[in-house]
Amino acid sequence: MKCEMLNGILTFVLGALVVAGVILALQTINRSRELNVLQIKAVEINQNYLRLQSLANETAAYNQKYPNPALTRILQGH
């Protein structure tokens, strides 16, 4: 009788661990996919930032060569 009860408890614990393992595996897969999407978005944001920075530098260089008061005011604001 004791052996059957112990066997039942151990079987239940094993089942709970299997269910927990499956849940954790699914969460890991979902978070990995989410991380990949976020990394792609971060690369796009960084590329856009670099383009914007390049444009700002070109605009500042243009403004030094051909001064424009309105453009100077805009550049000083940022």
Secondary structure by P-SEA (a helix, b strand, c coil): caaaaaaaaaaaaaaaaaaaaaaaaaaaaaaaaaaaaaaaaaaaaaaaaaaaaaaaaaaaaaaaacccaaaaaaaaac
